[in-house]
Amino acid sequence: MTAAFLLGSAISEAAARGFAESPEYQAISLDRKAGANTLSLLMQGLG
């Protein structure tokens, strides 16, 4: 099993959710969802 981490930042929770739930991202995320087991976390207060 391989582990990878991606740390990013967004202007706001609304901006992060807007990106993740957008039709454009949902369309390109189909391949990722089909080929990987992932866990996504939205965290507040790290910056």
N, CA and C atoms as an extended XYZ file, in Angstrom:
141
Properties=species:S:1:pos:R:3:atomname:S:1:resname:S:1:resid:I:1 pbc="F F F"
N         0.839       -1.168        0.000 N   MET     1
C         0.000        0.000        0.000 CA  MET     1
C         0.891        1.241        0.000 C   MET     1
N         0.505        2.227       -0.764 N   THR     2
C         1.235        3.473       -0.847 CA  THR     2
C         0.426        4.570       -0.178 C   THR     2
N         1.089        5.415        0.574 N   ALA     3
C         0.427        6.543        1.223 CA  ALA     3
C         0.935        7.837        0.605 C   ALA     3
N         0.036        8.754        0.397 N   ALA     4
C         0.398       10.071       -0.119 CA  ALA     4
C        -0.415       11.115        0.628 C   ALA     4
N         0.168       12.267        0.810 N   PHE     5
C        -0.495       13.341        1.518 CA  PHE     5
C        -0.472       14.595        0.659 C   PHE     5
N        -1.563       15.315        0.676 N   LEU     6
C        -1.654       16.590       -0.027 CA  LEU     6
C        -2.214       17.593        0.950 C   LEU     6
N        -1.497       18.650        1.165 N   LEU     7
C        -1.933       19.705        2.071 CA  LEU     7
C        -2.138       20.959        1.242 C   LEU     7
N        -3.296       21.514        1.322 N   GLY     8
C        -3.592       22.722        0.571 CA  GLY     8
C        -4.328       23.715        1.454 C   GLY     8
N        -4.602       24.850        0.917 N   SER     9
C        -5.361       25.838        1.678 CA  SER     9
C        -6.395       26.475        0.764 C   SER     9
N        -7.450       26.942        1.384 N   ALA    10
C        -8.516       27.627        0.665 CA  ALA    10
C        -8.823       28.916        1.412 C   ALA    10
N        -9.396       29.828        0.706 N   ILE    11
C        -9.749       31.109        1.325 CA  ILE    11
C       -10.783       30.901        2.422 C   ILE    11
N       -11.697       29.978        2.202 N   SER    12
C       -12.760       29.738        3.174 CA  SER    12
C       -13.291       28.319        3.016 C   SER    12
N       -14.060       27.883        3.993 N   GLU    13
C       -14.702       26.574        3.887 CA  GLU    13
C       -15.631       26.547        2.681 C   GLU    13
N       -16.351       27.632        2.472 N   ALA    14
C       -17.267       27.702        1.329 CA  ALA    14
C       -16.518       27.549        0.009 C   ALA    14
N       -15.325       28.157       -0.088 N   ALA    15
C       -14.534       28.035       -1.313 CA  ALA    15
C       -14.054       26.597       -1.509 C   ALA    15
N       -13.613       25.948       -0.434 N   ALA    16
C       -13.151       24.562       -0.532 CA  ALA    16
C       -14.293       23.647       -0.941 C   ALA    16
N       -15.441       23.805       -0.310 N   ARG    17
C       -16.593       22.974       -0.651 CA  ARG    17
C       -17.090       23.286       -2.064 C   ARG    17
N       -17.057       24.549       -2.448 N   GLY    18
C       -17.468       24.926       -3.798 CA  GLY    18
C       -16.628       24.244       -4.853 C   GLY    18
N       -15.315       24.159       -4.610 N   PHE    19
C       -14.422       23.461       -5.535 CA  PHE    19
C       -14.733       21.967       -5.556 C   PHE    19
N       -14.777       21.346       -4.381 N   ALA    20
C       -14.951       19.895       -4.296 CA  ALA    20
C       -16.297       19.436       -4.844 C   ALA    20
N       -17.307       20.262       -4.719 N   GLU    21
C       -18.651       19.881       -5.153 CA  GLU    21
C       -19.018       20.401       -6.532 C   GLU    21
N       -18.083       21.100       -7.188 N   SER    22
C       -18.382       21.669       -8.497 CA  SER    22
C       -18.547       20.577       -9.552 C   SER    22
N       -19.396       20.811      -10.544 N   PRO    23
C       -19.574       19.829      -11.621 CA  PRO    23
C       -18.260       19.537      -12.361 C   PRO    23
N       -17.411       20.544      -12.503 N   GLU    24
C       -16.145       20.355      -13.213 CA  GLU    24
C       -15.232       19.393      -12.440 C   GLU    24
N       -15.109       19.576      -11.128 N   TYR    25
C       -14.258       18.689      -10.346 CA  TYR    25
C       -14.882       17.298      -10.237 C   TYR    25
N       -16.172       17.233      -10.067 N   GLN    26
C       -16.836       15.931       -9.983 CA  GLN    26
C       -16.589       15.114      -11.245 C   GLN    26
N       -16.581       15.777      -12.403 N   ALA    27
C       -16.356       15.072      -13.669 CA  ALA    27
C       -14.955       14.478      -13.746 C   ALA    27
N       -13.937       15.226      -13.310 N   ILE    28
C       -12.566       14.712      -13.414 CA  ILE    28
C       -12.204       13.792      -12.257 C   ILE    28
N       -12.991       13.801      -11.194 N   SER    29
C       -12.667       12.954      -10.039 CA  SER    29
C       -13.164       11.521      -10.200 C   SER    29
N       -13.902       11.228      -11.252 N   LEU    30
C       -14.404        9.866      -11.459 CA  LEU    30
C       -13.271        8.857      -11.555 C   LEU    30
N       -12.210        9.195      -12.285 N   ASP    31
C       -11.065        8.284      -12.423 CA  ASP    31
C       -10.375        8.080      -11.084 C   ASP    31
N       -10.209        9.137      -10.313 N   ARG    32
C        -9.570        9.020       -9.002 CA  ARG    32
C       -10.404        8.130       -8.090 C   ARG    32
N       -11.698        8.325       -8.096 N   LYS    33
C       -12.574        7.519       -7.251 CA  LYS    33
C       -12.560        6.054       -7.675 C   LYS    33
N       -12.424        5.800       -8.968 N   ALA    34
C       -12.412        4.424       -9.463 CA  ALA    34
C       -11.093        3.727       -9.162 C   ALA    34
N        -9.997        4.470       -9.063 N   GLY    35
C        -8.691        3.844       -8.950 CA  GLY    35
C        -7.999        3.977       -7.613 C   GLY    35
N        -8.655        4.567       -6.615 N   ALA    36
C        -7.959        4.781       -5.349 CA  ALA    36
C        -8.940        4.765       -4.184 C   ALA    36
N        -8.433        4.339       -3.044 N   ASN    37
C        -9.176        4.487       -1.791 CA  ASN    37
C        -8.628        5.751       -1.133 C   ASN    37
N        -9.488        6.714       -0.875 N   THR    38
C        -9.011        7.995       -0.353 CA  THR    38
C        -9.800        8.397        0.892 C   THR    38
N        -9.193        9.263        1.655 N   LEU    39
C        -9.818        9.892        2.799 CA  LEU    39
C        -9.522       11.373        2.681 C   LEU    39
N       -10.553       12.189        2.645 N   SER    40
C       -10.380       13.628        2.546 CA  SER    40
C       -10.834       14.272        3.850 C   SER    40
N       -10.035       15.194        4.332 N   LEU    41
C       -10.374       15.915        5.555 CA  LEU    41
C       -10.363       17.406        5.290 C   LEU    41
N       -11.342       18.094        5.789 N   LEU    42
C       -11.396       19.554        5.732 CA  LEU    42
C       -11.140       20.036        7.157 C   LEU    42
N       -10.006       20.711        7.343 N   MET    43
C        -9.601       21.113        8.691 CA  MET    43
C        -9.576       22.629        8.801 C   MET    43
N        -9.835       23.103        9.977 N   GLN    44
C        -9.870       24.539       10.214 CA  GLN    44
C        -8.831       24.905       11.257 C   GLN    44
N        -8.208       26.069       11.082 N   GLY    45
C        -7.331       26.602       12.104 CA  GLY    45
C        -5.882       26.158       12.040 C   GLY    45
N        -5.449       25.649       10.903 N   LEU    46
C        -4.048       25.233       10.790 CA  LEU    46
C        -3.152       26.330       10.234 C   LEU    46
N        -3.710       27.410        9.804 N   GLY    47
C        -2.895       28.431        9.170 CA  GLY    47
C        -2.927       29.674        9.914 C   GLY    47
